[in-house]
Amino acid sequence: MFQGIFIDAFDHDKKLAELMSTAGRHGLRINWQKPVELMKLASHILANKPDLVVLDHRLNNEPKYVEYQASPLAQQLRESILQSVTLDFPIILISSQEDMQTFLDNVTAHNLFDRYFTKSNLANGSTSQQILSLVKGYKQLIKQWDKSERWSKVLAVTRTEKVEVAYQAIRELDRLKAPHQVAHAILRYVIDRRGLLLDKDNVLAMLGVSKSGQDVEALFEILHRDKIKYSGIFSEGWPRWWQHRLADWGKNLCGKSLGNLETAKERVTCLNQKLGLKLSPAKSRWLNHTNGLIWYVCDSCHQPTEFNYSVIAYEPLPYRFLHPKRICWKCIETGEFKEQGLETDDGEELIVEKIQNGEIRSGT
């Protein structure tokens, strides 16, 4: 069983250690303990060689721990572990909802943590599998660290798929010097965003399927049977599907590429006929009907959208295998994309201005 350490000052938070733990021979037991002086605490943690460390963000409500903060401790642990990558481990930050915003505003600290959760997230019991997946993912990275073709093993990519998944670009990860740096990059740029992999909503968008209709779970059972699902690092915590496998599967099923089935209704008609399902087509938020070429999920509202009725979001992209985020025209019209911290790319300025000043209006 894997072992973790949870640093927190409050006795009533001991129960969170149990909520983050997972039973079983290959599970995770997290032990709660109170903080001490930073360097002493860091030395204690490293001496125990944990498989996971969980840090409360800050303990301002407890006067004797007012100097404690998670970020300096995490920084010390990360720097120390660079000397021996085989001892690397994930670090998770937890916090109250109020303090979480303070942490999120401090962007320089984000890279220190693999994941951050509010205490209310932990209380609903939905995070233990993700936390265990982080631990197992680190063990996999460490095992493959000095091996050739490590990324194909870590991502569970077959030899014939390397061109499909931009393997040459993925090898840009070679420049990273420790498992925690690679884990952060994979979580942020592969698991958390549309591109090489798709989450459930983006799978449905690419297939033109409404997530509120019938037989959605039956569809995903078929995709699992046909090996479309991603089985690489962190897949146990975050279910994902390969974009290129889904595209090939759709082409083989329908006799033409999904992109050549120009409406959500056409794609769903094919799926229902070939698979014996009763799926419903996704509706365009801009056009308010099912005859649009639905292809993405908007990164602002997370509703299905089309290439023609969405714009590129601005963001510097550090790796060549990344796909830019997209914002649907409806979110441009309402301005809600700003609430999600998104910014439109300057190259989209003309169309954005026309939508915002009412020259172009939605069909709703």
N, C-alpha and C positions, 0 to 999 in steps of 0.2 A: 504494500500500500504506500502511496505517495504521502509525503508529509509537508505541511505548510505552516507558516507563522503569521499570525494576525496581531498587529500592533494597535492597541486601543486602550484608553484609560478607564472606560466606563463599564462597570460590572454588568449593567443591563444590556450591553452589546455583546456579551459572551454568546448569546443565542445566534448571532450572525455567523459565528465560526461554524456552528452546526449546519446552518442553512447553506453555507458555501461548500461544505464537505459532501462527499459521495461515498456511499457504502460499497463494500465488495473488495475482493482481493486486489483488483486493479483500480480501486477508488482513491479517494483523497481525504485525509484527516487533517483539519486545520486547528492548530493550537493557539489559544488566545493568551496574550501577555501584555503587561503594561510597559510603557516606554521608560527609558532611562536616558542619560546624557548621550548625545548623538554618536560620538565616536565609539563609546562603550557599547551602545546598542548595535551599531553597524558591525563591530567585531563579534559580538554575540551571535548575530544572525549568520554571518559568514562562517563562523566556527561550527554551526549546526548543519551546514550544507543543505539548506531547504530545497524543496522542489517548487515552492511558490512562496511569495511574500505578499501580504495584504496590508496596506497602510491606511489608517484613517487620515484624512486630509490635514486637519489641525484640531487641537484640543483646547481652544480658547476658553471654553466654559469651565475648565479645571485649572485653577491658579498655579498649582505646582507643575503643570505641564505646558504653561503658556508659551514657552520657547520652542516647543516641539512643532515641527512642520514636516510633512511627508516629502516634499520635493528635495530639500537638502539631503535627507537620509537616502532617498532613491538615487540621487546623484552620486553619493559616496559608494553605494552598493554597485552601481553600474561601473564606476571607474575601477573599483577593486577587482571586479570580475573579469575585466579585460586581460588580466594577467593569466587567467586560466579559463578558457571558454568551456571546458567540460563541466564546470561548476555553475554555469549560467542558469538563470531561472526567471520566470515571469514575475513582474511586479504589478499588482493591481491597486488602484486607489479607490477608496470608498468615502462617501461624504453625505452629509445632510443635503437636501435639495437647495437650501440657501447657500451653503458653502461651495456647492458644486459650481455655481456660476462664477464665484471668485476664482476657482481653479481654471475654469474654461477661459477666463479673460487673460490668464497668464500663459500665453501660447508657448513661451520658452520651456515650460515644464512638461508639455504634452508628450514629447518623445521619451520621457523617462518611464512612462507607464504603458503597459500593453493594453489595458482596458481600465475604464473608470465607471463605477456604478454608484447610484444613490442607495442609501440604506433601505428606502422603500422598494427599490428594484429587487434587492436581496430578499426582502421580506415576502415577496410574492412567489419565491421559490423557482423562478424561471432561469436563473443564471448558473446553477451548479454544474450543468453539463458543459456550458461554455468555459467555465473556470477549469474543469478537468481537461477539456480539449486543449487549453493553453499549455497545461503541464505536459501532456502527451506530445504536443507539437514541439516544445522545446527539446524533449528527449529525442525526438526524431531528427531535429536539426543537429544536435550534438553528435548523434550516431553517424550521420552522413557528412559531417563537417569537412573532413579531409579527403573525401572520396571524389573520384571523377564522376561527372554526370550527376552530381548531387541534386541538382534542381529537378531533373526528370524523375528522380526517386521521391523527392520531397513532395512534388506536385502530382505524382502518379500519372506522368505523361508517357505514352508509348513512343517508341522510336519513330514510327510513321507520323505521329502527330506533331513533331517538333516544329515543322514549318507552319502548321496551322496556328500554333500558340505563340508564335514569335519567340521561339526559344533563344535565338541569338540575343534578342533584346533582354530577355529574362536573365541572361548571364551577366547583365550589368550589376546584378546583386553580388557578384564576386568581389566587388570593391569594398563591401562591408566587412567589418573586422570581428564581429561577435554575433552569436545567435540572437541576442535581443535586438540588434539592429536589423537583422534579416526578418525576424518575427514581426517587428513593427512595420516594415515595408510591405510584407505580404498581407498583414491584416488591413493596413490602410489602403493599399493600392490594388490588391487582388480580391480579397474577401469583401471589403466594404464598398466596392464600387462596381458599376456595370462595366464590362469589358471582356476580358478572357472568361470570366465567370458571370453568371446571372443569378440573382436571387429569385424567389418564387414569383414576385410581381413582374419582373422583367421577362421571365420565361413566358408567362401568360401574355404579356404585351407582344412579344415576338411572334407568338402563335395567334394573336388576335382574339384571345379568349377573355371574357369577363370573369373577374374573380368572384363575383357574387352569384354566378349561375350554377346550374347543376353539373355534376360529374367532374368537378375540378380535381378532387382527390383521386378519382379513378384515373384521370389523365396522368397524374404524377406517379401513380403506381405503374403505369405503362412505361413512362420515361425511366423509372428505376429499373424495371425489367430489361429495357433496351440499353442499359448502361450509359445513359446520358448524364447521370449524376456524377458530380465531382467527388473523389474519394481520397484526395491528398490531405496535406497538413491543415489542421483546424476544421476539417469537414464535419467532425462529430458535433462541434459546437455551433457551426454556422452552415446549414444546408445550402449548397450551391450546385449549379448545373453548368456544364461546358457550353459556351456559346457556339463553338464550331461543331460540336457533336449534335446539338439541337438543329442547327442549320442543315447538316447532312441528313439527319433523321427526317426532317420535314420534306426535303427534296425527294428522298427515296419513297416516302409515303404518298406524296401528292403528285409525283411525276414532274414537278418543276420547283424551282427555288421558292421559298416563302416570300421573298421580295417580289416575285413575279405574280403572286396572288395579291392583287393590289388593294384589297379591302379586308378588314377584319371578318366581314361576313363570308367572303370567299374562303378564307383560311379555315374558319370554323366549319363551314359546310363540308370541306374536304375531311377534316378531322372526324366529324360526326359520321360521315359515310364510311370512312375507312376503319374506324375504331369502334363503331357501334355506340357512340356516346350521344349525350344531349347537352353539349356545351352551348353557351350563349356568346355571341360576338361582343367584343369590347366597344364601348361608345367613345368617340372623340369628345373631349371636354370643350374643344373650340367649335367644332362643327355640330355637335349634339346629335350625331347619328353614327351608324356602324359602317358607313361606306368609306371611311378614311383608311389610309395606309398606316395603321397603328404599328409602331415598331419599338418604342422606348417607354420607359416610365420617367415622367418629369422628375428632376432632382429637387424640385421645390414642393410640389403638391403630391407627388408619388402616384399620380393618376396616369393612365395610358395616354400617349401622345404620338404625333407623327413627326417625321423629319421636316416636312414642309411647313408645319405649324409649331415649330420650336426653334429656339436660338441657342447658340453656344454660350455657356457660362465661362467667365474669365477665371483662370487659375493657372499658375505655373506648374508644368508637369515634369517631374524629375526623371521619368522613365519612358522610353519610346513605345512600350507595349500598352500604355494607358490610352483610354478613349476619353475625350472631353465630356464634361457634364452638359446636360441640356435642360433648358427651361421652356415650358410650353407657353404659347402665346397668351393663354388665359391668365397665367400667373404674371405675365408682363402687363396685361390689361388691368388686373386688380392690384398689382404692386406687391402681392404677397411673397414674391421671391426674396424681397429685401428682408423680410422677417426671418427667413431661413439662412441669412448671412451670405447669400449668393449675389454675384455681380455679373452683368452681361459683358460679353466681349466687345471691344471697341469696333470690331468689324461688323457687328450687328446693329450699329447705332441707327442707321436709317430706318430699318424695319421696326426697331423698338420705339423710335419717336413717332412713327405713324400709328402704332397701336396705342401708345399712351395719349396722343392728342385726338384720338377718335377717328382718324382717317380710315383705319381698318378696324372693323368690329366683329366680335364673335357672333355665332349663329344662335346664341342663347338669349 
